[in-house]
Amino acid sequence: MPEIILLCGPCGCGKTYYAQRLRERGGTAVLSSDDLMLRLFDTCIGPERHQDMLRRCKSFLLQQAEELYTLGLTVVLDFGFWSRAEREETKARFAGRGIPAKLVYLNAPYEVITRHLEARNQAVERGELRAYHIDAEKRARFDTWFEEPGPEEIDEEIQISE
């Protein structure tokens, strides 16, 4: 049975890795807001402009998710879903269209996320990976934006230990 999976977790917790594993099982499409933004904009477009374009990209990807679902595919939304409001709005959107959606929370300790981000940053610097470089300052800022989901929001929690 197809469904929409909302991946939730802070930057560096392993959402993209997990999404790729789901894709490999077959019958699953992964839609990533970071991938789309990085394809559209090679350089930083400034925080305010970035947030506006990110909002537009997510809106487009949500529409694509609905279309893929109607074709019988499970769709993984690799967005992060950092705010409770975004999680609630997205789930309500799909519920209003009769589309099952579940929130998968990837929960990783600070130290694991640190290792993930270091490895990712090194891969970005070597040109092996197209992703955002997250330095300590950005991470600290992003961490303040992440609202950990409450138990009533989580449909599945995955503990990341490596």
C-alpha positions as CSV (number, residue, x, y, z in Angstrom):
1,M,0.0,0.0,0.0
2,P,1.6,3.3,-1.0
3,E,1.9,6.1,1.5
4,I,3.7,9.4,2.0
5,I,6.6,9.3,4.5
6,L,7.7,12.6,6.1
7,L,11.3,12.3,7.3
8,C,11.9,14.4,10.4
9,G,15.1,15.1,12.1
10,P,17.9,17.7,12.6
11,C,20.6,18.4,10.0
12,G,23.0,15.5,9.8
13,C,20.9,12.8,11.5
14,G,20.8,10.5,8.5
15,K,17.5,11.4,6.7
16,T,19.0,11.3,3.2
17,Y,20.8,8.0,3.9
18,Y,17.6,6.5,5.2
19,A,15.6,7.8,2.2
20,Q,18.1,6.2,-0.2
21,R,17.7,2.8,1.6
22,L,13.9,3.1,1.2
23,R,14.3,3.9,-2.5
24,E,16.5,0.9,-3.0
25,R,13.7,-1.4,-1.9
26,G,11.7,-0.3,-5.0
27,G,8.3,1.3,-5.5
28,T,9.5,4.4,-3.7
29,A,10.3,7.9,-4.9
30,V,12.3,10.3,-2.9
31,L,11.7,14.0,-3.1
32,S,14.4,16.2,-1.5
33,S,14.1,19.9,-1.0
34,D,17.9,20.2,-0.6
35,D,18.4,18.4,-3.9
36,L,16.0,20.7,-5.8
37,M,17.4,23.9,-4.2
38,L,21.0,22.8,-5.0
39,R,20.1,22.2,-8.6
40,L,18.4,25.5,-9.0
41,F,21.0,27.7,-7.1
42,D,24.7,27.0,-7.2
43,T,25.5,29.7,-4.8
44,C,24.1,31.2,-1.6
45,I,21.2,33.5,-2.5
46,G,20.9,35.0,0.9
47,P,18.9,33.9,3.9
48,E,15.6,35.7,3.1
49,R,15.6,34.7,-0.6
50,H,16.6,31.2,0.3
51,Q,13.7,30.8,2.6
52,D,11.2,32.1,0.0
53,M,12.6,29.8,-2.7
54,L,12.6,26.8,-0.3
55,R,9.0,27.4,0.5
56,R,8.2,27.4,-3.2
57,C,10.2,24.3,-3.8
58,K,8.5,22.5,-1.0
59,S,5.1,23.4,-2.4
60,F,6.1,22.1,-5.8
61,L,7.4,18.9,-4.3
62,L,4.2,18.3,-2.2
63,Q,2.2,18.5,-5.4
64,Q,4.6,16.0,-7.1
65,A,4.2,13.7,-4.1
66,E,0.5,13.6,-4.6
67,E,0.8,12.8,-8.3
68,L,3.4,10.0,-7.6
69,Y,1.1,8.6,-4.9
70,T,-1.8,8.4,-7.4
71,L,0.5,6.4,-9.6
72,G,0.9,3.8,-6.8
73,L,4.3,4.9,-5.4
74,T,5.3,5.4,-1.9
75,V,6.9,8.9,-1.6
76,V,9.5,9.9,0.9
77,L,9.7,13.6,1.6
78,D,13.3,14.3,2.7
79,F,12.6,17.8,4.0
80,G,13.5,17.7,7.6
81,F,10.2,18.9,8.9
82,W,11.9,21.0,11.6
83,S,8.8,22.7,12.9
84,R,5.6,21.3,14.4
85,A,3.5,23.7,12.3
86,E,5.0,22.4,9.1
87,R,4.5,18.8,10.2
88,E,0.9,19.4,11.1
89,E,0.1,21.4,7.9
90,T,1.7,18.7,5.7
91,K,-0.1,15.8,7.4
92,A,-3.4,17.8,7.3
93,R,-2.9,18.5,3.6
94,F,-2.5,14.8,2.7
95,A,-5.3,13.7,5.1
96,G,-7.7,16.2,3.4
97,R,-6.9,14.4,0.1
98,G,-7.3,10.9,1.6
99,I,-3.6,10.2,1.3
100,P,-2.0,8.3,4.2
101,A,1.0,10.1,5.5
102,K,3.3,9.1,8.4
103,L,6.0,10.9,10.2
104,V,9.3,9.0,10.7
105,Y,11.5,10.6,13.2
106,L,15.3,9.9,12.9
107,N,16.7,10.5,16.4
108,A,20.5,10.6,16.7
109,P,22.8,11.7,19.5
110,Y,24.7,14.9,19.1
111,E,28.0,13.0,18.7
112,V,26.6,10.9,15.9
113,I,25.3,14.0,14.1
114,T,28.7,15.6,14.5
115,R,30.4,12.6,12.8
116,H,27.9,12.6,10.0
117,L,28.3,16.3,9.4
118,E,32.1,16.1,9.4
119,A,32.1,13.2,6.9
120,R,29.5,15.1,4.7
121,N,31.5,18.3,4.8
122,Q,34.7,16.5,3.8
123,A,32.8,14.8,0.9
124,V,31.5,18.2,-0.2
125,E,35.0,19.7,-0.1
126,R,36.4,16.9,-2.2
127,G,33.6,17.4,-4.8
128,E,32.2,13.9,-4.1
129,L,28.9,15.1,-2.9
130,R,26.6,17.9,-3.8
131,A,25.2,19.1,-0.5
132,Y,25.2,22.0,1.9
133,H,28.4,22.5,3.9
134,I,27.3,22.9,7.5
135,D,29.9,24.5,9.7
136,A,29.6,24.9,13.5
137,E,27.9,28.3,13.3
138,K,25.2,27.1,10.8
139,R,24.7,23.9,12.9
140,A,24.1,25.9,16.1
141,R,21.7,28.2,14.2
142,F,19.8,25.2,12.6
143,D,19.7,23.4,15.9
144,T,17.7,26.3,17.4
145,W,15.2,26.0,14.6
146,F,14.5,22.3,15.1
147,E,11.5,21.5,17.2
148,E,11.7,17.9,18.4
149,P,8.4,16.2,17.6
150,G,6.2,15.1,20.5
151,P,5.2,11.4,20.9
152,E,1.7,12.2,19.6
153,E,3.3,13.3,16.2
154,I,5.6,10.4,15.6
155,D,4.3,7.4,13.7
156,E,7.7,5.7,13.7
157,E,11.0,6.6,15.5
158,I,14.3,5.3,14.4
159,Q,17.3,5.5,16.8
160,I,20.5,6.3,14.8
161,S,23.6,5.1,16.6
162,E,26.2,5.2,13.8
